[in-house]
Amino acid sequence: MARHAVARPFRASVAREWTRLRADPWDLAMLTAIPLALYLLTWWILSAGVARDLPLVVYDLDHSAMSRSLVRMLDQSPGLKVVLAASGESEAMRLIRERGAYGVVSIPAGLQADVSLGRAVKLQWAYNAQFPSYTGSMTRDVRTVVATLSAGIELQGRAKRGMALQQARAQFEPIRTRTATLFNDSGSYEMALALPVVFSLLHIFVTLGAVTAVGRELRAGSVPAWLAAADGKLAPAILGKLAIAFAAFVLQAMLVAILFGAVRGWPVMGSAVAIIAGTLLLITAYLAMGLFFVAFAPSLRTALSVCAFVTAPAFAFTGQGFPSMSMPFAARLWAEALPLSHFTHLLNNTWLAGAPLRYSMGQLGVLLLFTLGFGALGYLRLARRVQQPESWGQT
């Protein structure tokens, strides 16, 4: 009997919310088509995975066989594309300022002659540091090409002096570094950036869905009808109001997991239970946060503004683009106050790094606390507001 007393108001609240959504295509689209379109757009933008053919300029003052060989090697490097052999520094800088290229390799006059005489030669690599995501990989590729050319010249010189090739290699590089890439061996942006960005978009829509669903009842002054549908019980009314949004975003998270895990070939290497539980708690945490915002804000407009202020820049504090440990203390504190930061940590540790469930218990616990804390505060405040008609009707 007690279960029926709770279930019937809940179902009635769900039915009322579904009727409202069907009558409002825009709100329904904010729970369905619009988020899905943005997820796919984000994935499509980063689906190439690795940056290719980033443009650079070559300023060749030597015009020798060696300099032409260097230019060919630069152009053949997968991450680089020589777009111009500049005739002067002004022409090279013009292209840099026009963003037609992001760096310039300057080859000094007398390169081949100096190398033939055994003299050290320095090539200048100047790049536009305004775009570190571009020029970081370009710098690595330029250094690799120059080091390869330099090593080939040195080995050829030692071979001409009668040294065996194997011996020449051992003497030329007596200590070597063996690089081992962990977890994302291709260096793909698709997994490192696209997946966290998609979940960042999801958390924005989750919070917006909760704010809109409850806020429209307060703005329209339809609180009595809303509560009446749930037999006057606020808890089933709230849960029923948010149930459709919860189901919609859980389904979207499942589709994201299928896209990245099955279709794109990035399976969950760690605990699937941690990923599932973390995703569910991320959604409930931001539904509770949305409830908190709309319960304490004087109007729906204010609640939406607070929602945008908190969720829109949240990805910048997760440490995906800039290390959070290098941020100022206040920024790190704000990052810890955001459920998305804890979920992103769980996502990084579990999806590709292969961490077992016990490594994620801390993040799961924090996400649960966010859900319970914001949910309880939002409920208590809303319980007072539904008894204060003078606080309704605010735009």
N, C-alpha and C positions, 0 to 999 in steps of 0.2 A: 504493500500500500504506500509506504514512504517513497519507494522508488518510483511508483506511478505518479505520486504527487510532485516529484521533481521532473520526471521525464516529460509529462504532458505540457507544463509551462515552457520547457525548453523547446519542444517540437513546435509549439505554437509561435514562439519567438522566432525560430528559424523560418517557419512558413511566412510570417509577416515580413521578415527581412528579404526573403526571396521574392515576395510580391513587390516590395519596394524597388529592388534591383531590376526586376523585369520592366518596371515602369520608368526606369532611369538608365538608358543605354550607356550614358557616359560613365556612371559609377560602375556599371557592370564591366565595361571595357577596362576600367582601371584595375579590375581584379583579374582580368583574363587577357584580352588581345594586346593591350598596350605593354604590359610587362614582358610578355612573350616576344613581342616584336623587338623590344630593346635588348633582351637577352641574346636573340639571334643576331642583331646588329653588332653588339659587342663582340660576340664570338667571330663573326665574319671579318671584322676589322683586324683581329689578331690571329686569324686562322692560319696565316702563313707561318706562324711560329717563330721563324728566325729571319732577321732583317737581311735582305739581299740587295746587291747593286746600289749601295749608298754612294752618291756622287762625290768625286773629288777632282781637283784640278792639279795638273802637273806643270811646273815651271822649269823647263829643261834648258840650262845654259851650256850644256856640254855637247849635246847632239852627237854622241858617239854610239858605237855598237853596244857598249855596256849600259849607257843610259836608256837606249831604246829597249834593251832587254828588261831593264827595271820597269819601264812603263808597261810593257806587255805583261809582266808578272803581276803588277798591281791591277791591271784590268782583268786578268784571269782569276784573281782571287774572288771567291763567291760573294763575299760581303762588300766588294768595292766595284766601282765603275768609273773609269776615267772619262769625264765628259768634255774636257778641254785641255789641250796643250797650250798653255798661255804663253803669249809673246812678251809679257811684262807683268810686274807685280800689280799694277793698277787694274789690269784686265782680270787677274785672278781674284783680287779683292772685290771687284765689282760683282763677280759671279757669287762670291761668298755672301755679300750683302743682299743680293737678290734671292738668296736661298736656292740658287741653282746648284750649289755645291756646299759641302760642310767642312772642307779642309783642303789644304794645298801642300803638295810635296815639291820642295825646291831642290833641284839637282844642280850643284855648283859646276862652274866651268873647270875643265881639267880633271874631271872625275876619273876617267879611264887612265889618263897619264899618271896621275898620282897613285892610283891603285897598282899600276904596273911597276912603279918605283918603290912600292912597299910602304907608301905613306898612308897615314890614317885620314879618312875623309868623313866629314859629317854632313848628313842630309838634314834639311830642316823640314819638320812636319808641323805645320801651323793649322789649328782647327778651331771651329766656332764652339766655344765652351758654353754657349747658351743652350746647347742641345746635347747634354751629357749622354742621353740614351742612344743618340746617333754616334757621337764621336768616340764613346767608350769602345764600342766594337770596332770602329774604324781604326782607332789607334792600335788596338791589338792586331788587326790584320796588316796594317802598314809595317809594324815592327816585325811581324812574322815574315813578310815578304823580304824586307831588308836583311833580316838575319839569315834567311835562306840563301839569298844572293851572296852575302858576305861569307857564309860558311862554304858555299860552292867555290868561290874564288880562292879562299885559303886552302881548301883541300886540293884544288888543282895545282896551286903553287907548290905545295909540299910534294905532290906526286911527281912534278917535273924535276924536283930536286932528288928524286930517287927513292922517296919514302913510300912504303906500301900503303894502300888506301886504308886498310883496317888500322894500321899503326897511326896513320895521320889523323884519323877520326878520334882515336883514343887520346892522342896528345892534344888535339885541338879542343876537346871537351872532356877533360878528365873527370869532372863531376857533372852529373846530369840530374835533371828533375823529371820524375815520372809523375805526370798529372793524372789524377783519378777524379772524375766528376761523379758526385753523389746525387742520386734521386732524380735529377733532370739532366741526363747526360747530353741531350741535344741542345740544351740551353733555350728551350722553346718558351716564347712569351705566351703561347696559348695556354699552357698549364700554369705558368708562374704568375700571369697577370689576368688573363681572361676569366678564369674560374673565380678568383676572389672578387673581381669587378662585378661579375654576374650576381654573386651573393650579396654584394654591396647594393646593387640595384634592387634586389629582392627585399632587403631590409627596409629600404625607403618606401616601397609600395606596401609592405606589411603595416608599417606605422601609419602611413597615409590612409590605408583601408580602415584601421581602427578609429582614427580621428574622425574620418568622414562618416562612418556608420553611426557612431554615438552622437557626434556633433550635430548631425542633421536633425535628430530628434529634439535636441535642446533648442536649436535655432528655430525649428518649425513650431515649437511649443506643443509637440505631440507626445510628450512624456506620459500623460495619463493613458492614452490609447496604447502606447508601447507597453506600459506596465500591466494594463488590463489584459492584454493578450497573454501575459505570463502569470495570470492570476495574482497580480500585485506583488510578485516576488522578484526582487531586483537581480539576484544572482543568476537565476535561469534566464532572465531577460537579457542580461549582458552576455552570458555564454552563448545563447541562441543568436544574438546580434552578431557576434564575432565568429560563429562556427563556419559560416560560408566562406569568409575570408581565410580562415585557418585551412579549410579543405582545399581552397583554390591554390594557396601558396605551397602547401605540402605537395600537391600534384605537380606544380611547376618545379619544385625542387627535385622531384623524381625525374621529370623530363630532363632537367639539367644534368643529373647524374647519368642518365642514359646517353645523352649527347656526348659528354666528355668521357665517360667510362667505357661504353660499348661501341658507339659510333666512331669516336676519335681515337680510341685505343689507349686511354689513360685509366686503367682499372684502379680501384682502391687497393693499395698495397698493405694497408694496416687494418685496423679494426673497423669493419663495416658497421658494427653496433655503435661505435663512437660517432661515426659520420651521421648515422640515422638519428641517434639521440641528440647530437649537437644541432642538427638542422631543425628538428622539432622544437628544441628549446630556444633556438634563435628566433623562430617564428613566434612562439608564445611570449618570449621576452619583449619583442617589439610590439606585439599586440597589447601587452600589459603597459608598455611605455606609452603607446598611443592613447590608451584609456586614461592613463595618468595625466597626459597633456590636456586632453579635452575636459577632464574632470576639474582641473585646477584653472584652466584658462577662462577668462571672462566671456569669450566669444569663440565661434568656430574659426573666424579669421585669425585670431591670435593663436589658437591651437595649431592651425596649419603653418603659421609663421615659425612657431617654436619647433614644429616637426621638421621643417626645412632647415632651420638653423642647426639642429642636432644631427640629422641624418645625412644631409647633402655632403658635408665635408668629412664625414666619418672615415671614409676610405683612406684619406691622407694621414690619419693617425694610427693606422693598422701596422705600419712598418713595411708594407709591401713596396712602396716607392722610395722611401727614405728611412733608414734604420731608426726605429723608435728609441733605441738606447742612446742615440746621438741627439735626440730632441731635448729642448729645455725641460726642466722638472715639471712646470705647469702643463706642458703639452703631454708629457708622459702620464701625468695624473688624469688629465682629461681622457686620454686613450684608455686607461684602466677603467674609467667610468662608462665606457661604451661596450655593450654586449658584442658588437661586431669585432672588436679587437680580440676578444677571447675566442670567438668562433674562428677567426682567421688563423689564430695560433693553432687551434685544434685541426683545422683543415690542412695547414701546411705540414704538421707533424704526421698526420694520419694518411692522407690520400696518396702521396708519393713516397714520403719518408718511411712509411711502414710501421709507425709506432703502434704498439698494442694498446688495448683499452685502458690499462692502468695509467698510461701516460696522459690520458685525456680526462681523468676523473676530476682534476682541479678545474679545468675549463667548464666541464659539465656542471659541476657544483656552482660555479659562479653564475652561469646562465640560468640555472634553477633559482638562485637567489634573486636575480634580476626579475624573473617572472613573478615570483611570490611577492617580492618587495613592491614593485611598481603596481602589480595587480591589487594587492591589499590596500595600498594608499589610494589608488584610483577608485576602488570600490567604496572605501569609507567616505571619500570626498563626494562621490556621485550620490551616495545614499543621503547625504545632506542636501545636495542640489535638487534632487527630484522632489524634495519637500519645500523648495523655495521657488515658486513660479516667477517671482520677480527677476530671477537670474536666467530665465529662458528668453528666447526670442532675440538674442544678440547675434548680429551678423558676424 
